[in-house]
Amino acid sequence: MAFSDPSTVDGRPRQRVDCGGQLLRGGSIADLLGAYSVVGEGGYDVGQVLRFWLWHVEIVTLYVCVVPVVALVVLLFQTRRLAPALQAHLAATLSLVVTSTLVVAAFASRFASDRVQDRYLFFLAPLLVIVLLAWVELGAPRPVLALGVGAVIAVGLVTAFPYDRFVGEPTKSDTFSLIPLWTVNEYLVGGSYRLTVLVAALVFLALLVFVPARRAIVVPIVLLGLFVVLSQPVWAGPHGVLVAGRGALYTGIRGVDRDWIDGQVKGDGSVAVLWTGRADRFTVNQNEFFNRAVGDVYYTVAPTPGGIGETAVGPGPDGILRTADGKTIDAPYALLDGSISPDGTIVAADVPLGITLWRLQGPLASTTSLDGIYPNDTWSGQNVRWARRQCSGGELEVRLHSDPNLVGSELTDVLASVGGRPVARIAVPPTGVVQLRVPLTAVDGTCTVEFLVTPTRIPANRIEGSTDVRPLGVHFDSFVYQRPA
């Protein structure tokens, strides 16, 4: 079964990707899923999947504001008397609602247990709205039994949903239907999400029940107007898309213009990006999105969450980064976080985030080693060691910051030593970023700095609800080596 189009791209035949070919190449069929290949690994808890399935059916019912689901139940009671085309639509809609919510529920139950994900289910809304329009076209039938069953099902689904569990930060990217409720959090009926939804659902139901049949078109018109009204907080509200987008941009690009790389580098794809997991993933995502010069993305430990087409690399004995088949990174420029200083010169930097654009001299190589920083983090323990090969002295600029949630109003002392002799010291305040300049001395072409951070603090002992038992010192945001003048 082919997954690709046999047409051409830029005059070249498009490569065909199929399951048989994948197996013949020695690869796994799961690899065709890219970042989602993990869904086929391990097992699923049936009870948990069914719970999430019910919650996703409930969230779809909320998404369409109840009334289309009531109309669906009413028409299902009359299926045999309906036109074949409408029967087919009802069958397709019902089967897609059942199977799609089940698939998404299975995924969420294991990989996203803190959220429900209507972003994967939005395509069900137009199918259900068409059912409502068909109900209007048929003269708005309202048999008592069918209407009662539909009302109980739809209102029951949206009322039973555990809003307190899922209303929060994850809704910004995964559950748009909960954003309007989150936005009016201070004005809930009786301070309850469920009571507020129940009142709204009964109002929508009353419209469906009591509108005269000859004016039943009012129901989908009101529903359309409601979609327009509810889209405002989703798009521009305090928890909406615009605010979330600004937050993501601030996390990925902070001290420079969005196209800062293109402003320094000409040409598409001339900048390689290396992801070590120490900086936020948005430093990769946002810079790649806003700068045409950004090309291939490489990683040392794991790809960026949701990453596609990223290549694993690792340093050899000479420090040169290579792929699994031995290829080097030969781009003229590289975008790196502060944990790596290559053989090259600094072109520009996003200083607050410790992200630096380098002009490389030869293949990308890691001339530095760093110990004492926790994996996939910038937090240090008590002792940190930085070393650089091919070093002739100079100065190391280290950017540091702390966290008032952990340290309160206390200072954190950072002492830098070279060759066992203290050479620089700074007190890191609870807020703000500070810079420590460390003079370097080379020994046999290598510069080494030992940092002592005191005191360290364990979050589980100081922050309510924290389960983090690591002794934490300060955030080491970046290390920038300056050659001697």
N, C-alpha and C positions, 0 to 999 in steps of 0.2 A: 504494500500500500504506500503510494508516494505522498509525501507531505509538501513537495515543492512544485513550483510552476516550471514547465520545461521551456519557457521563453528565455530571452537573453537579457543580460544586464551589461550596459556599456559595450555592446557588440560581442560579448563573450557568452557562451552557453551558461545558463544558470545551473549550478550544481544540484543534482538530484539527491535528496536525502530520504531514505526509506529504511524500514525495519530490517529487511534482508541484508541490505548493504551495511547497515550498522553492525550486524552480527558477523558478517564476513570480515569486517575490519577489526574484529576482536573487541568491539565496544559493547556497552550495555544499552538495551533499548531504553532503560530509564534515563540514560544520558541525554536522550532527545528532549526530555522535559526541562533541561537546563537547571535553573535554580530550584525548580520544583521536583527534582528527581528524588528528593528525600521522602516524598509522600509514599513511595513504594517500599521504603525500608521500615522494618519493624511491624508491629501490629497495632490494632485499634481496640479500645474498650467498647463493647457493644452498648452497654448502658450509657456511657458518656456520649457516644455518637447519637443515640436516640434522644438524649436530653437536648443536645445542641440542634438536632433536627427539629424538634418542637419549637425551640427558641427561634430558629430561622424561619419557620412557617409563620410564627407570630410576628416577626419583624417585617416579613413581606406583607402581611395583612395590615400592619401599621403604615407601611410605606404607601399603600394605595388608599389609605383612609377608610377602611372597613367596607364601604358600600359595594365595590366591585366583587368582593368575596361573597357577600350576601346574594348578589345577582347570580354569581356562578352556581351557588347551591340551588337557588330557585330554578334555574334552567336545567340543572342536572336532574331534577325531579321530573322534568318534562322532555327528557332527551328523545324518546321514541317519536314524539310528535313534531320534532324540529326538522328543518331542512338538512339534507346531508352535509352541506358545506359548514353549517353551524355546528352540527354534531362533530365534525372533524376538528373544528376549532376548539370546542370544549374538551375533546379528548386530548388534543395536543397541549392545551393550556394546563389541564389537570396533571397530565403526566410530567410536563416540564416543571411545574411547581413541586411535585413530589420528588422527582429525581434530582433536580438542581439543588434544592435545599438540602437533600441528603448528602450529596457530594461535598457541598461547601461545609456542612456540619461536620462531616468526617474529618476534613482538613482542619477546621477550627478546633475540634475537640482535642487534637494532639499538638498542633503547632501555633494556635492562637487562642488559648483557653481564656484569655481576658477580654475577648471581644466576639461580637457577632458581625457578620460581614455582608451587608446588603450591597456593597460595591460589586460583588460578583452576581447579584440577583436582580439588578435594576431592569434587565430586559424583560422580566416577568410583568412589570407594570403595564406596558402597552397592551399585552395580551389580555390582562384582566380588565383594562379599560374598554377594550373592544367587546368583551363579554357584557359590560354594562350598557354599551351602545346597542348591542343586540337585544338586550332586555327592553330598552326603550322602543326599538323598532317593532318588537312583538306586542306592543301595547301595554307595557309595564305590568305583566302578570304578577299577582300577589296571592297565590293560594296560601291559606293559613298555615298548613303544616310545613310546607317548604319554606315559607318566609320565617316561621318560628325557628325551624332548625338552622337556617342560615344566620339568623340574628344571634342565636345562642352561640354558634360556632365562632362567628367573626368577632363579636363583642367579647366572648370568653377568651379568645386567643390574645387580643391586644391588652386585656385586663390582667391576664395571668403572667405576662412577660416580666422577668426580674429586672426592672429598670435600674434600681439602685446598684446592681452588680455591674451593669454595662455602660451607664451614662458616665462619661469621663473622657480623658485624653484620647484613647484609641478611637473614639467616634469620629474624630477629625478626619481620619483617613479611611475608615472602614465602614461607618454606619451613619450615613447622612440623615436617615430618618429620625435619629435621636437628637440631632443638633437643635432643632426647634424647641424640643422639650428642655434641653440643657440651657438654652438661651433664656427661657422664661422661668428659670429655677426659683426666682424670688416671688413668683406670682402663681404658684401651683395651688390648685383647689385643695384646701386642707393641708397644704404642705406635702402632698403626696402625688407622685407621678401616676400611680395607678388610678387614683380617684380623678385626677385631671383627664386622663385618657378615657376613663369610663364615661365621664360627663360628655366629652367631645364625641365619643362613639355613639352614644345615645342620641345626640343631636343629629349626627349624620344619618343614623338609622331612621329617626323620625321623618327626615326629609324624604327618604326612600319610601317609607310606608304611607305617608299622608299626602304627598304631592298628587294632584289629579293626573290620571293617565294621559289626558290630552296635553298636559304640560310636563310630562316626565323628562323631556329633554333638559329641563332645568337641573336635574340631578347631575349629569355629566358636566354641564356648564359650571355649576357651583364647584364641582370637583376640580375642574381645570383651573378655576380662579383660586381655589385653595392651594393647588400646586404652585401657582405663581407666588402667592403670599408666603408660603413656607420656604420657597427657594431663596428669599431674601436673607434670613438668618444663616442658611446653609452657605450662601456665597459671601455675604458681607457682614455677618454678625460677629460677635466677640469670639465665637468658637468656629467661625466659618473658614472657607477655603482661602480667602485673601489673607487673613491673619496667620493661618497655618503656613501659607506660602512665604510670608515675610519671615516667620520664625525659622523655616528651613533655610532660607537664603542667609539669614543672620548666622545660622549655625555653620554654613558652608563657606560663605564669603563675607568678611566683616570689615576689614580695614582698607579695602581697595574697591575700585569699580568692578561691576560684574564681568566686564570684558577685559579685565586687567591683563590677562595673558595675551590676548589678541593684540593689545596695545603695545606689547613688547616684542612679540614674535610674529613674523609674517609666514603664511603658508599653512595649509590644512594638515593636521595630523603630525606636526613636527615635534610635539611635546608628549613624551611618555609619562604616565602617571604610575607611581609605585604606592600601593596601599599596604601598610604594615599593620593596620588595626589600631594604631595608637591615637590617631586623630579621628574625628567624627566622620562617618561615611559620607555626609553631605559635602565635605571638602572635596570629595571626588565627584559626586553627583552634580553639584551646582556648577563647579568649574568646567566640567565636561559639557554641561548643557549650554552655558553662556559663551563658550570660547571654541571657535572652529579649529584653533591650532592644537587643541587637545586631541591626541590620537589614542593609541593602545593603552589599556589599563592592565597593570601587573599586580600581583599580590604575593606576599611572603608566607602568610599563615593560612588565611582563608579569604575568599572573595568578599566583596562588599555585599551586605544583605540584599538579596534579590538581583545580584549582579548577573550580567549576561556577557559572554564573550571575553571574560577576563582570564589572564594566563598566569599560572603559578611559576615563580622563579625562586631561586635560592643561591646564596653565595658559595663559590668554590674556595679552595685554599688561598687563591690570590685575591679574594674579595669580590671578583667580578660576578655579577648576577647572571644566571643562565636559566633557560627553560629546561624542561625534562629531557629534551632532545639535544641539549648543549648549545642552543642559540643564545647569543648575547643581545642586549638591548642597545641598539646603535643609533637611537634618535639623537638629534643635535641638542635637544633640551629635555629636562626632566622636572616634573613637579613632585616635590618630596615633603614629608612632614619633618619635624625637627629632630627625629631620632637618627637620621641618616645625613651624613655630609659626604658627597661624592667628590671625585677629582674633577673640579670645575670651578666656575666663578658664578657668584650670585647675580642674577639679572634683576629680580624684583621679589618682593615678599609680602604676604598677607600677615603682617606682624602679630596682630592679636590672636591669630589662630596657629601661628608657628608654621605656616605653609610657605615654601620657598620655591621659586623658579630658578633653576640652574642651567647654565650653558656648560655642556659636558665636554671633557677632553678625553675622547675615546669611549669605549663601552661603559655603561653605567656600572659602577662598582661601589660597594659599601666599604669605605675606608675607615669606618668607625664601628665600634662595638659598644653596647650599652647593657649594663646589668643593674638589677635592683628596681626596675620599673615593672609593675604588674602587667601580665599579658593583656593585650587589647585594652590598654588603659594608659593614662598619663600619671596615675597615682604612684608614688614611690613608697618603699619601705624605709627602714632606718638608714641603710647604706646603699649608695648608688655609685657605680663605677663607669666612667666614660673614657674611652681610649681611641686614638686615631693613629693609623699608620701613615706613612709618607708625610710626616709632620716635622717641621723645622722650627717649632716654637710659634709665637704669636699670641692670640687671645681667644678665649672661648666665651661667647655670650650665651647665658642661660636665662630663659624666661620662666618665672615661677608664679604660681598663685595657690591660694588655699581655699577653704570652704567654710563659711561661718556656721553652716548647719552642723559641722563636725567640731570645729575649734571654738565656737562661741566668740569671745572677744580676745582670745589668747593669741600670742605671736608664736611663730614656729621658726626655730633657728636652723640655718643651713650653713655649714662650714665646709669650704673647699680646700683640699690639701693636694699638693703636688710633691711626689717623692717623700711623703711622710711629713711634709712641712706645711702648716696652714698658710694659705696665700690670699684667701678672700672669705668674706663672711657677710651674711645679710639676715635680717629678721623679716620674715614673710607675714604681712598682716592678714586678718581674716578676709578682707575684700581687696580687690584690685590686683593688678599684675606688676611684679617687680622684676628687675633685670640684674643679674649677678655677672660681673666681668671677672674672669679668671685668667691671670697671666700663665702661659704655658712654657714648659721646659721640655725639650726633646731629649730622649735617651735612646740611642741607637735607632733614630728615625721614628720613634713612637712617643706620643704625648699621652699622658694618663692623668686623670683627675679623680680623686676619691671624695665623695660628698657624704657628710654625716648630718642626718636630719633628726632634730630633737625638739620636742618629744614626738613620739608617734601615738596615735589614738585609734581605738577599735570602734567602728561605728555601732556595732551591736550593743556596746556599753554606754553609748552617749546619745543615740538617736532612737526615739521610740519606734518600734516596729521593724527596725533594721535587723537583718540576719547576717550582715557582713562582719566576719570575724578577722579580717585582715588588719594588721597594724599599719595604719596609713600615715605618711609624712606630709608631703606637699605634692602638688601637680608640677611635674617638669614638662612644660609646654614645648620647648624647643631648645636645641643646641646648635649654635651657629659658630663655625670656626672661621677666624680671621687670620690670614697669613701675616707674618711680620712685614712691616713696611720696607 
